[in-house]
Amino acid sequence: MKTQADPVKKVRDPVCGMRFKPDKAASIVEYRGRTIFFCADACRRQFEADPKRYVNDDESPE
């Protein structure tokens, strides 16, 4: 019997909305106890300029 491997959960870049596997992240930032993954350094820089624009503190982390 063939078993299927557990699919890796994808993460979402909060700046551009792109979904990707965490191991493919170009940048990772810790923000207020959350690990946030970015598809590109440009998205990370945009996030760091105004993180409250991209993260709703009322939401639970993905």
PyMOL commands that set and color helices and strands:
alter all, ss='L'
color gray80, all
select helices_A, chain A and resi 22-24+41-49+51-54
alter helices_A, ss='H'
color red, helices_A
select strands_A, chain A and resi 11-12+19-20+27-31+34-38
alter strands_A, ss='S'
color yellow, strands_A
deselect
rebuild
show_as cartoon
